[in-house]
Amino acid sequence: MFCRYPLGMNDMIIREAESRDIAAVLAIYKAAKIEGDDGFTVEEATAHWQRFRAYPNYRLFVVEIGGEVLATYALLIMDNLAKRGRPSGIVEDVGVMPGRQGNGIGRAMMAHAMQECRAAGCYKLALSSNLRRTDAHDFYERLGFERHGYSFSITLVSSEKH
């Protein structure tokens, strides 16, 4: 299943990633500074992607324009015991190739994520963003996201490969 968005001469297609997309996804992560030089190899990432594809409602999406994968995001829709069992959505690893930022791709991905969450009956869609990424914060706020509470994290393993 995919969604098509008109974009000038080419259509923007948002679809679930396939194994052939993993190298492009890794290139996006590196170019968008989501991942450093110590990221997965294509083989490692493909094996890891195969593992999390088995998780219910956790999907990796890519944006394709003119046959080229230029952006990606991951979406987890999880069940809850609170909120009368209504699910919630979490967006992770949003990346757009730097030369293509500012052209509506990120906006289309977030609209797609919201559509997926609404269709699943989610009561909210959440994401977190590094404090230093003020441009990203402005972008999310322009889309209607509100700052809500605090996001906390703790590093449990070193950044070395494990």
BELDALIN-V977473 format. One record per pair of residues at least 4 apart in sequence whose C-alpha atoms are under 6 Angstrom apart, sorted by the first residue. I is the first residue (numbers start at 1). GAP is how many residues later the second one is. D is the distance in whole Angstrom. If there is no record, write none. Layout:
BEGIN
i=I gap=GAP d=D
i=I gap=GAP d=D
END
This chain:
BEGIN
i=2 gap=12 d=5
i=2 gap=13 d=4
i=3 gap=10 d=6
i=3 gap=11 d=5
i=4 gap=8 d=6
i=4 gap=9 d=5
i=5 gap=6 d=6
i=5 gap=7 d=5
i=6 gap=5 d=5
i=7 gap=4 d=5
i=10 gap=56 d=6
i=12 gap=52 d=6
i=12 gap=53 d=5
i=13 gap=50 d=6
i=13 gap=51 d=5
i=14 gap=48 d=6
i=14 gap=49 d=5
i=15 gap=46 d=5
i=15 gap=47 d=6
i=16 gap=44 d=6
i=16 gap=45 d=4
i=17 gap=4 d=6
i=17 gap=43 d=6
i=17 gap=44 d=5
i=17 gap=45 d=6
i=23 gap=19 d=6
i=28 gap=4 d=6
i=28 gap=69 d=6
i=29 gap=4 d=6
i=29 gap=5 d=5
i=29 gap=6 d=5
i=30 gap=4 d=6
i=30 gap=5 d=5
i=30 gap=6 d=6
i=32 gap=63 d=6
i=35 gap=4 d=6
i=40 gap=4 d=6
i=40 gap=5 d=5
i=42 gap=4 d=6
i=45 gap=4 d=6
i=57 gap=19 d=6
i=57 gap=20 d=5
i=58 gap=17 d=6
i=58 gap=18 d=4
i=59 gap=15 d=6
i=59 gap=16 d=5
i=60 gap=13 d=6
i=60 gap=14 d=4
i=61 gap=11 d=6
i=61 gap=12 d=5
i=61 gap=13 d=6
i=62 gap=9 d=6
i=62 gap=10 d=4
i=63 gap=6 d=6
i=63 gap=7 d=6
i=63 gap=8 d=5
i=64 gap=4 d=5
i=64 gap=5 d=4
i=70 gap=27 d=6
i=71 gap=24 d=5
i=71 gap=25 d=4
i=72 gap=22 d=6
i=72 gap=23 d=5
i=73 gap=20 d=5
i=73 gap=21 d=4
i=74 gap=17 d=6
i=74 gap=18 d=5
i=74 gap=19 d=6
i=75 gap=15 d=6
i=75 gap=16 d=5
i=76 gap=13 d=6
i=76 gap=14 d=5
i=77 gap=11 d=6
i=77 gap=12 d=4
i=78 gap=9 d=5
i=78 gap=10 d=6
i=79 gap=8 d=4
i=80 gap=5 d=5
i=80 gap=7 d=6
i=81 gap=4 d=5
i=86 gap=36 d=6
i=87 gap=35 d=5
i=88 gap=34 d=5
i=88 gap=35 d=6
i=88 gap=36 d=5
i=88 gap=37 d=6
i=89 gap=36 d=4
i=90 gap=35 d=6
i=90 gap=36 d=5
i=90 gap=37 d=6
i=91 gap=36 d=5
i=117 gap=5 d=5
i=118 gap=4 d=6
i=140 gap=5 d=5
i=141 gap=4 d=5
END
